[in-house]
Amino acid sequence: MTGLLHDEAREELDHAVAWYERQRPGLGLEFLAEVRRTVLRIISTPDRFPRVTDDARRCTTARFPDSIIYTQRGGNCVIVAVMHQSRDPNYWQQRLD
């Protein structure tokens, strides 16, 4: 199982890294490392995390108030959102189409 990143999820990740970096130099890189660890957890046990729709699941990061929303397609985990937990929890659902 491998991981793929939806274009809009990549933008969210880039924006989040930049935002954290502005808060404290180095924090953006720490956030990126945490997202990578979270994605590796998802890839190793994709069915472990709770469903948020029929097709998507959510895994929260251990250290930051962010979640990774993903779906499984053709042997891949597709990351559809890198979502701060204060956001509307359904904004990303059109990405499943």
Backbone as XML, in Angstrom:
<?xml version="1.0"?>
<chain id="A" units="angstrom">
  <residue number="1" name="MET">
    <atom name="N" x="0.859" y="-1.178" z="0.000"/>
    <atom name="CA" x="0.000" y="0.000" z="0.000"/>
    <atom name="C" x="0.903" y="1.238" z="0.000"/>
  </residue>
  <residue number="2" name="THR">
    <atom name="N" x="0.572" y="2.167" z="-0.850"/>
    <atom name="CA" x="1.320" y="3.419" z="-0.921"/>
    <atom name="C" x="0.360" y="4.577" z="-0.672"/>
  </residue>
  <residue number="3" name="GLY">
    <atom name="N" x="0.926" y="5.771" z="-0.525"/>
    <atom name="CA" x="0.110" y="6.952" z="-0.290"/>
    <atom name="C" x="0.233" y="7.950" z="-1.426"/>
  </residue>
  <residue number="4" name="LEU">
    <atom name="N" x="-0.895" y="8.510" z="-1.814"/>
    <atom name="CA" x="-0.944" y="9.551" z="-2.836"/>
    <atom name="C" x="-1.581" y="10.785" z="-2.216"/>
  </residue>
  <residue number="5" name="LEU">
    <atom name="N" x="-1.239" y="11.946" z="-2.723"/>
    <atom name="CA" x="-1.724" y="13.200" z="-2.156"/>
    <atom name="C" x="-2.537" y="13.947" z="-3.201"/>
  </residue>
  <residue number="6" name="HIS">
    <atom name="N" x="-3.807" y="14.174" z="-2.902"/>
    <atom name="CA" x="-4.690" y="14.967" z="-3.758"/>
    <atom name="C" x="-4.088" y="16.373" z="-3.889"/>
  </residue>
  <residue number="7" name="ASP">
    <atom name="N" x="-4.231" y="17.005" z="-5.052"/>
    <atom name="CA" x="-3.643" y="18.332" z="-5.283"/>
    <atom name="C" x="-4.061" y="19.350" z="-4.228"/>
  </residue>
  <residue number="8" name="GLU">
    <atom name="N" x="-5.345" y="19.357" z="-3.865"/>
    <atom name="CA" x="-5.813" y="20.329" z="-2.872"/>
    <atom name="C" x="-5.283" y="19.996" z="-1.476"/>
  </residue>
  <residue number="9" name="ALA">
    <atom name="N" x="-5.082" y="18.718" z="-1.190"/>
    <atom name="CA" x="-4.480" y="18.334" z="0.085"/>
    <atom name="C" x="-3.023" y="18.786" z="0.133"/>
  </residue>
  <residue number="10" name="ARG">
    <atom name="N" x="-2.332" y="18.721" z="-1.003"/>
    <atom name="CA" x="-0.943" y="19.207" z="-1.057"/>
    <atom name="C" x="-0.891" y="20.708" z="-0.771"/>
  </residue>
  <residue number="11" name="GLU">
    <atom name="N" x="-1.832" y="21.454" z="-1.332"/>
    <atom name="CA" x="-1.902" y="22.896" z="-1.053"/>
    <atom name="C" x="-2.157" y="23.150" z="0.425"/>
  </residue>
  <residue number="12" name="GLU">
    <atom name="N" x="-3.075" y="22.389" z="1.009"/>
    <atom name="CA" x="-3.362" y="22.548" z="2.439"/>
    <atom name="C" x="-2.119" y="22.256" z="3.276"/>
  </residue>
  <residue number="13" name="LEU">
    <atom name="N" x="-1.416" y="21.208" z="2.902"/>
    <atom name="CA" x="-0.199" y="20.855" z="3.626"/>
    <atom name="C" x="0.831" y="21.978" z="3.516"/>
  </residue>
  <residue number="14" name="ASP">
    <atom name="N" x="1.038" y="22.488" z="2.317"/>
    <atom name="CA" x="1.998" y="23.582" z="2.118"/>
    <atom name="C" x="1.622" y="24.811" z="2.939"/>
  </residue>
  <residue number="15" name="HIS">
    <atom name="N" x="0.331" y="25.158" z="2.945"/>
    <atom name="CA" x="-0.134" y="26.320" z="3.707"/>
    <atom name="C" x="0.051" y="26.103" z="5.210"/>
  </residue>
  <residue number="16" name="ALA">
    <atom name="N" x="-0.255" y="24.891" z="5.670"/>
    <atom name="CA" x="-0.122" y="24.590" z="7.095"/>
    <atom name="C" x="1.343" y="24.640" z="7.527"/>
  </residue>
  <residue number="17" name="VAL">
    <atom name="N" x="2.229" y="24.073" z="6.716"/>
    <atom name="CA" x="3.657" y="24.111" z="7.036"/>
    <atom name="C" x="4.117" y="25.566" z="7.136"/>
  </residue>
  <residue number="18" name="ALA">
    <atom name="N" x="3.724" y="26.386" z="6.186"/>
    <atom name="CA" x="4.118" y="27.803" z="6.200"/>
    <atom name="C" x="3.539" y="28.518" z="7.421"/>
  </residue>
  <residue number="19" name="TRP">
    <atom name="N" x="2.284" y="28.226" z="7.757"/>
    <atom name="CA" x="1.656" y="28.876" z="8.907"/>
    <atom name="C" x="2.385" y="28.511" z="10.190"/>
  </residue>
  <residue number="20" name="TYR">
    <atom name="N" x="2.650" y="27.218" z="10.384"/>
    <atom name="CA" x="3.368" y="26.793" z="11.588"/>
    <atom name="C" x="4.767" y="27.387" z="11.625"/>
  </residue>
  <residue number="21" name="GLU">
    <atom name="N" x="5.406" y="27.477" z="10.483"/>
    <atom name="CA" x="6.760" y="28.042" z="10.426"/>
    <atom name="C" x="6.759" y="29.508" z="10.846"/>
  </residue>
  <residue number="22" name="ARG">
    <atom name="N" x="5.692" y="30.246" z="10.478"/>
    <atom name="CA" x="5.587" y="31.651" z="10.905"/>
    <atom name="C" x="5.370" y="31.766" z="12.412"/>
  </residue>
  <residue number="23" name="GLN">
    <atom name="N" x="4.772" y="30.752" z="13.008"/>
    <atom name="CA" x="4.541" y="30.797" z="14.453"/>
    <atom name="C" x="5.846" y="30.649" z="15.225"/>
  </residue>
  <residue number="24" name="ARG">
    <atom name="N" x="6.707" y="29.756" z="14.727"/>
    <atom name="CA" x="8.014" y="29.548" z="15.339"/>
    <atom name="C" x="8.907" y="28.873" z="14.317"/>
  </residue>
  <residue number="25" name="PRO">
    <atom name="N" x="10.059" y="29.437" z="14.030"/>
    <atom name="CA" x="10.970" y="28.802" z="13.072"/>
    <atom name="C" x="11.259" y="27.353" z="13.481"/>
  </residue>
  <residue number="26" name="GLY">
    <atom name="N" x="11.105" y="26.468" z="12.520"/>
    <atom name="CA" x="11.317" y="25.048" z="12.753"/>
    <atom name="C" x="10.033" y="24.277" z="13.025"/>
  </residue>
  <residue number="27" name="LEU">
    <atom name="N" x="8.986" y="24.978" z="13.469"/>
    <atom name="CA" x="7.730" y="24.298" z="13.788"/>
    <atom name="C" x="7.065" y="23.737" z="12.537"/>
  </residue>
  <residue number="28" name="GLY">
    <atom name="N" x="7.206" y="24.426" z="11.411"/>
    <atom name="CA" x="6.643" y="23.924" z="10.162"/>
    <atom name="C" x="7.256" y="22.596" z="9.766"/>
  </residue>
  <residue number="29" name="LEU">
    <atom name="N" x="8.564" y="22.472" z="9.942"/>
    <atom name="CA" x="9.227" y="21.202" z="9.628"/>
    <atom name="C" x="8.821" y="20.108" z="10.607"/>
  </residue>
  <residue number="30" name="GLU">
    <atom name="N" x="8.588" y="20.487" z="11.859"/>
    <atom name="CA" x="8.105" y="19.514" z="12.837"/>
    <atom name="C" x="6.703" y="19.035" z="12.455"/>
  </residue>
  <residue number="31" name="PHE">
    <atom name="N" x="5.868" y="19.949" z="11.993"/>
    <atom name="CA" x="4.534" y="19.583" z="11.547"/>
    <atom name="C" x="4.619" y="18.635" z="10.352"/>
  </residue>
  <residue number="32" name="LEU">
    <atom name="N" x="5.462" y="18.949" z="9.397"/>
    <atom name="CA" x="5.626" y="18.098" z="8.219"/>
    <atom name="C" x="6.075" y="16.693" z="8.623"/>
  </residue>
  <residue number="33" name="ALA">
    <atom name="N" x="7.000" y="16.605" z="9.561"/>
    <atom name="CA" x="7.454" y="15.295" z="10.035"/>
    <atom name="C" x="6.308" y="14.536" z="10.713"/>
  </residue>
  <residue number="34" name="GLU">
    <atom name="N" x="5.477" y="15.249" z="11.467"/>
    <atom name="CA" x="4.330" y="14.601" z="12.115"/>
    <atom name="C" x="3.327" y="14.101" z="11.087"/>
  </residue>
  <residue number="35" name="VAL">
    <atom name="N" x="3.086" y="14.875" z="10.041"/>
    <atom name="CA" x="2.178" y="14.432" z="8.976"/>
    <atom name="C" x="2.746" y="13.183" z="8.307"/>
  </residue>
  <residue number="36" name="ARG">
    <atom name="N" x="4.038" y="13.152" z="8.058"/>
    <atom name="CA" x="4.653" y="11.965" z="7.445"/>
    <atom name="C" x="4.480" y="10.738" z="8.331"/>
  </residue>
  <residue number="37" name="ARG">
    <atom name="N" x="4.694" y="10.898" z="9.642"/>
    <atom name="CA" x="4.502" y="9.769" z="10.558"/>
    <atom name="C" x="3.043" y="9.292" z="10.534"/>
  </residue>
  <residue number="38" name="THR">
    <atom name="N" x="2.121" y="10.248" z="10.480"/>
    <atom name="CA" x="0.702" y="9.910" z="10.449"/>
    <atom name="C" x="0.355" y="9.157" z="9.175"/>
  </residue>
  <residue number="39" name="VAL">
    <atom name="N" x="0.874" y="9.608" z="8.051"/>
    <atom name="CA" x="0.616" y="8.922" z="6.780"/>
    <atom name="C" x="1.200" y="7.510" z="6.804"/>
  </residue>
  <residue number="40" name="LEU">
    <atom name="N" x="2.350" y="7.321" z="7.398"/>
    <atom name="CA" x="2.926" y="5.975" z="7.510"/>
    <atom name="C" x="2.040" y="5.075" z="8.373"/>
  </residue>
  <residue number="41" name="ARG">
    <atom name="N" x="1.448" y="5.631" z="9.439"/>
    <atom name="CA" x="0.498" y="4.854" z="10.255"/>
    <atom name="C" x="-0.707" y="4.459" z="9.419"/>
  </residue>
  <residue number="42" name="ILE">
    <atom name="N" x="-1.200" y="5.393" z="8.625"/>
    <atom name="CA" x="-2.354" y="5.119" z="7.766"/>
    <atom name="C" x="-2.024" y="4.010" z="6.771"/>
  </residue>
  <residue number="43" name="ILE">
    <atom name="N" x="-0.884" y="4.125" z="6.112"/>
    <atom name="CA" x="-0.498" y="3.137" z="5.095"/>
    <atom name="C" x="-0.335" y="1.751" z="5.712"/>
  </residue>
  <residue number="44" name="SER">
    <atom name="N" x="0.212" y="1.692" z="6.928"/>
    <atom name="CA" x="0.454" y="0.377" z="7.534"/>
    <atom name="C" x="-0.820" y="-0.289" z="8.036"/>
  </residue>
  <residue number="45" name="THR">
    <atom name="N" x="-1.824" y="0.500" z="8.436"/>
    <atom name="CA" x="-3.082" y="-0.077" z="8.938"/>
    <atom name="C" x="-4.259" y="0.799" z="8.498"/>
  </residue>
  <residue number="46" name="PRO">
    <atom name="N" x="-4.572" y="0.828" z="7.216"/>
    <atom name="CA" x="-5.568" y="1.773" z="6.709"/>
    <atom name="C" x="-6.991" y="1.558" z="7.223"/>
  </residue>
  <residue number="47" name="ASP">
    <atom name="N" x="-7.331" y="0.344" z="7.619"/>
    <atom name="CA" x="-8.694" y="0.087" z="8.095"/>
    <atom name="C" x="-8.876" y="0.373" z="9.584"/>
  </residue>
  <residue number="48" name="ARG">
    <atom name="N" x="-7.833" y="0.779" z="10.233"/>
    <atom name="CA" x="-7.839" y="0.992" z="11.687"/>
    <atom name="C" x="-8.582" y="2.243" z="12.114"/>
  </residue>
  <residue number="49" name="PHE">
    <atom name="N" x="-8.646" y="3.240" z="11.273"/>
    <atom name="CA" x="-9.138" y="4.547" z="11.679"/>
    <atom name="C" x="-10.615" y="4.720" z="11.348"/>
  </residue>
  <residue number="50" name="PRO">
    <atom name="N" x="-11.306" y="5.588" z="12.081"/>
    <atom name="CA" x="-12.764" y="5.690" z="11.923"/>
    <atom name="C" x="-13.187" y="6.286" z="10.586"/>
  </residue>
  <residue number="51" name="ARG">
    <atom name="N" x="-14.301" y="5.771" z="10.098"/>
    <atom name="CA" x="-14.902" y="6.299" z="8.875"/>
    <atom name="C" x="-15.571" y="7.637" z="9.169"/>
  </residue>
  <residue number="52" name="VAL">
    <atom name="N" x="-15.447" y="8.548" z="8.209"/>
    <atom name="CA" x="-16.174" y="9.817" z="8.285"/>
    <atom name="C" x="-17.220" y="9.904" z="7.182"/>
  </residue>
  <residue number="53" name="THR">
    <atom name="N" x="-17.087" y="9.074" z="6.159"/>
    <atom name="CA" x="-18.102" y="8.861" z="5.120"/>
    <atom name="C" x="-18.001" y="7.389" z="4.740"/>
  </residue>
  <residue number="54" name="ASP">
    <atom name="N" x="-18.823" y="6.949" z="3.813"/>
    <atom name="CA" x="-18.728" y="5.556" z="3.357"/>
    <atom name="C" x="-17.364" y="5.245" z="2.752"/>
  </residue>
  <residue number="55" name="ASP">
    <atom name="N" x="-16.733" y="6.253" z="2.130"/>
    <atom name="CA" x="-15.478" y="6.045" z="1.413"/>
    <atom name="C" x="-14.237" y="6.603" z="2.098"/>
  </residue>
  <residue number="56" name="ALA">
    <atom name="N" x="-14.391" y="7.425" z="3.118"/>
    <atom name="CA" x="-13.237" y="8.125" z="3.690"/>
    <atom name="C" x="-13.089" y="7.852" z="5.183"/>
  </residue>
  <residue number="57" name="ARG">
    <atom name="N" x="-11.848" y="7.949" z="5.626"/>
    <atom name="CA" x="-11.505" y="7.771" z="7.041"/>
    <atom name="C" x="-10.674" y="8.964" z="7.504"/>
  </residue>
  <residue number="58" name="ARG">
    <atom name="N" x="-10.584" y="9.102" z="8.834"/>
    <atom name="CA" x="-9.825" y="10.206" z="9.418"/>
    <atom name="C" x="-8.836" y="9.670" z="10.442"/>
  </residue>
  <residue number="59" name="CYS">
    <atom name="N" x="-7.623" y="10.196" z="10.363"/>
    <atom name="CA" x="-6.594" y="9.889" z="11.348"/>
    <atom name="C" x="-6.048" y="11.220" z="11.864"/>
  </residue>
  <residue number="60" name="THR">
    <atom name="N" x="-6.087" y="11.402" z="13.166"/>
    <atom name="CA" x="-5.576" y="12.647" z="13.731"/>
    <atom name="C" x="-4.071" y="12.526" z="13.956"/>
  </residue>
  <residue number="61" name="THR">
    <atom name="N" x="-3.398" y="13.654" z="13.849"/>
    <atom name="CA" x="-1.971" y="13.665" z="14.149"/>
    <atom name="C" x="-1.800" y="13.589" z="15.666"/>
  </residue>
  <residue number="62" name="ALA">
    <atom name="N" x="-0.665" y="13.107" z="16.094"/>
    <atom name="CA" x="-0.420" y="12.929" z="17.524"/>
    <atom name="C" x="-0.130" y="14.252" z="18.230"/>
  </residue>
  <residue number="63" name="ARG">
    <atom name="N" x="0.517" y="15.169" z="17.546"/>
    <atom name="CA" x="1.025" y="16.359" z="18.220"/>
    <atom name="C" x="0.304" y="17.648" z="17.855"/>
  </residue>
  <residue number="64" name="PHE">
    <atom name="N" x="-0.289" y="17.716" z="16.694"/>
    <atom name="CA" x="-0.907" y="18.941" z="16.203"/>
    <atom name="C" x="-2.421" y="18.749" z="16.087"/>
  </residue>
  <residue number="65" name="PRO">
    <atom name="N" x="-3.188" y="19.837" z="16.123"/>
    <atom name="CA" x="-4.649" y="19.721" z="16.014"/>
    <atom name="C" x="-5.103" y="19.609" z="14.561"/>
  </residue>
  <residue number="66" name="ASP">
    <atom name="N" x="-4.562" y="18.629" z="13.867"/>
    <atom name="CA" x="-4.845" y="18.430" z="12.454"/>
    <atom name="C" x="-5.191" y="16.966" z="12.214"/>
  </residue>
  <residue number="67" name="SER">
    <atom name="N" x="-5.989" y="16.737" z="11.188"/>
    <atom name="CA" x="-6.379" y="15.387" z="10.801"/>
    <atom name="C" x="-6.027" y="15.151" z="9.348"/>
  </residue>
  <residue number="68" name="ILE">
    <atom name="N" x="-5.784" y="13.897" z="9.039"/>
    <atom name="CA" x="-5.565" y="13.465" z="7.668"/>
    <atom name="C" x="-6.821" y="12.706" z="7.256"/>
  </residue>
  <residue number="69" name="ILE">
    <atom name="N" x="-7.464" y="13.169" z="6.191"/>
    <atom name="CA" x="-8.631" y="12.495" z="5.642"/>
    <atom name="C" x="-8.151" y="11.720" z="4.414"/>
  </residue>
  <residue number="70" name="TYR">
    <atom name="N" x="-8.525" y="10.449" z="4.335"/>
    <atom name="CA" x="-8.037" y="9.627" z="3.226"/>
    <atom name="C" x="-9.091" y="8.623" z="2.798"/>
  </residue>
  <residue number="71" name="THR">
    <atom name="N" x="-8.870" y="8.108" z="1.607"/>
    <atom name="CA" x="-9.693" y="7.041" z="1.064"/>
    <atom name="C" x="-8.762" y="5.988" z="0.485"/>
  </residue>
  <residue number="72" name="GLN">
    <atom name="N" x="-9.266" y="4.811" z="0.268"/>
    <atom name="CA" x="-8.475" y="3.731" z="-0.321"/>
    <atom name="C" x="-8.970" y="3.470" z="-1.732"/>
  </residue>
  <residue number="73" name="ARG">
    <atom name="N" x="-8.036" y="3.512" z="-2.679"/>
    <atom name="CA" x="-8.382" y="3.278" z="-4.083"/>
    <atom name="C" x="-7.285" y="2.477" z="-4.755"/>
  </residue>
  <residue number="74" name="GLY">
    <atom name="N" x="-7.658" y="1.347" z="-5.306"/>
    <atom name="CA" x="-6.719" y="0.553" z="-6.090"/>
    <atom name="C" x="-5.428" y="0.223" z="-5.389"/>
  </residue>
  <residue number="75" name="GLY">
    <atom name="N" x="-5.480" y="-0.125" z="-4.122"/>
    <atom name="CA" x="-4.271" y="-0.458" z="-3.380"/>
    <atom name="C" x="-3.493" y="0.739" z="-2.880"/>
  </residue>
  <residue number="76" name="ASN">
    <atom name="N" x="-4.047" y="1.928" z="-3.030"/>
    <atom name="CA" x="-3.393" y="3.148" z="-2.551"/>
    <atom name="C" x="-4.257" y="3.850" z="-1.515"/>
  </residue>
  <residue number="77" name="CYS">
    <atom name="N" x="-3.601" y="4.543" z="-0.612"/>
    <atom name="CA" x="-4.289" y="5.471" z="0.274"/>
    <atom name="C" x="-4.161" y="6.843" z="-0.374"/>
  </residue>
  <residue number="78" name="VAL">
    <atom name="N" x="-5.292" y="7.449" z="-0.656"/>
    <atom name="CA" x="-5.292" y="8.777" z="-1.263"/>
    <atom name="C" x="-5.643" y="9.783" z="-0.167"/>
  </residue>
  <residue number="79" name="ILE">
    <atom name="N" x="-4.707" y="10.671" z="0.127"/>
    <atom name="CA" x="-4.924" y="11.719" z="1.118"/>
    <atom name="C" x="-5.746" y="12.800" z="0.437"/>
  </residue>
  <residue number="80" name="VAL">
    <atom name="N" x="-6.968" y="13.006" z="0.900"/>
    <atom name="CA" x="-7.837" y="13.989" z="0.263"/>
    <atom name="C" x="-7.858" y="15.312" z="1.009"/>
  </residue>
  <residue number="81" name="ALA">
    <atom name="N" x="-7.401" y="15.335" z="2.275"/>
    <atom name="CA" x="-7.368" y="16.596" z="3.019"/>
    <atom name="C" x="-6.358" y="16.510" z="4.160"/>
  </residue>
  <residue number="82" name="VAL">
    <atom name="N" x="-5.701" y="17.626" z="4.396"/>
    <atom name="CA" x="-4.897" y="17.840" z="5.588"/>
    <atom name="C" x="-5.624" y="18.968" z="6.302"/>
  </residue>
  <residue number="83" name="MET">
    <atom name="N" x="-6.428" y="18.599" z="7.291"/>
    <atom name="CA" x="-7.448" y="19.485" z="7.824"/>
    <atom name="C" x="-7.175" y="19.873" z="9.266"/>
  </residue>
  <residue number="84" name="HIS">
    <atom name="N" x="-7.116" y="21.186" z="9.516"/>
    <atom name="CA" x="-7.082" y="21.653" z="10.897"/>
    <atom name="C" x="-8.429" y="21.328" z="11.507"/>
  </residue>
  <residue number="85" name="GLN">
    <atom name="N" x="-8.448" y="20.877" z="12.751"/>
    <atom name="CA" x="-9.675" y="20.393" z="13.356"/>
    <atom name="C" x="-10.698" y="21.488" z="13.662"/>
  </residue>
  <residue number="86" name="SER">
    <atom name="N" x="-10.330" y="22.751" z="13.485"/>
    <atom name="CA" x="-11.308" y="23.824" z="13.690"/>
    <atom name="C" x="-12.098" y="24.132" z="12.416"/>
  </residue>
  <residue number="87" name="ARG">
    <atom name="N" x="-11.711" y="23.522" z="11.298"/>
    <atom name="CA" x="-12.403" y="23.763" z="10.021"/>
    <atom name="C" x="-13.721" y="23.026" z="9.952"/>
  </residue>
  <residue number="88" name="ASP">
    <atom name="N" x="-14.561" y="23.451" z="9.029"/>
    <atom name="CA" x="-15.795" y="22.727" z="8.729"/>
    <atom name="C" x="-15.403" y="21.291" z="8.385"/>
  </residue>
  <residue number="89" name="PRO">
    <atom name="N" x="-15.930" y="20.306" z="9.101"/>
    <atom name="CA" x="-15.468" y="18.939" z="8.892"/>
    <atom name="C" x="-15.882" y="18.316" z="7.562"/>
  </residue>
  <residue number="90" name="ASN">
    <atom name="N" x="-16.698" y="18.997" z="6.783"/>
    <atom name="CA" x="-17.176" y="18.411" z="5.532"/>
    <atom name="C" x="-16.697" y="19.132" z="4.277"/>
  </residue>
  <residue number="91" name="TYR">
    <atom name="N" x="-15.855" y="20.128" z="4.407"/>
    <atom name="CA" x="-15.478" y="20.953" z="3.254"/>
    <atom name="C" x="-14.803" y="20.176" z="2.132"/>
  </residue>
  <residue number="92" name="TRP">
    <atom name="N" x="-14.173" y="19.086" z="2.418"/>
    <atom name="CA" x="-13.356" y="18.323" z="1.469"/>
    <atom name="C" x="-14.134" y="17.244" z="0.712"/>
  </residue>
  <residue number="93" name="GLN">
    <atom name="N" x="-15.381" y="17.011" z="1.049"/>
    <atom name="CA" x="-16.099" y="15.843" z="0.526"/>
    <atom name="C" x="-16.250" y="15.813" z="-0.984"/>
  </residue>
  <residue number="94" name="GLN">
    <atom name="N" x="-16.288" y="16.973" z="-1.661"/>
    <atom name="CA" x="-16.388" y="16.958" z="-3.116"/>
    <atom name="C" x="-15.124" y="16.385" z="-3.760"/>
  </residue>
  <residue number="95" name="ARG">
    <atom name="N" x="-14.053" y="16.263" z="-3.027"/>
    <atom name="CA" x="-12.807" y="15.702" z="-3.563"/>
    <atom name="C" x="-12.901" y="14.192" z="-3.771"/>
  </residue>
  <residue number="96" name="LEU">
    <atom name="N" x="-13.894" y="13.561" z="-3.214"/>
    <atom name="CA" x="-14.051" y="12.114" z="-3.353"/>
    <atom name="C" x="-14.597" y="11.725" z="-4.714"/>
  </residue>
  <residue number="97" name="ASP">
    <atom name="N" x="-15.140" y="12.692" z="-5.457"/>
    <atom name="CA" x="-15.750" y="12.404" z="-6.779"/>
    <atom name="C" x="-14.717" y="12.021" z="-7.809"/>
  </residue>
</chain>
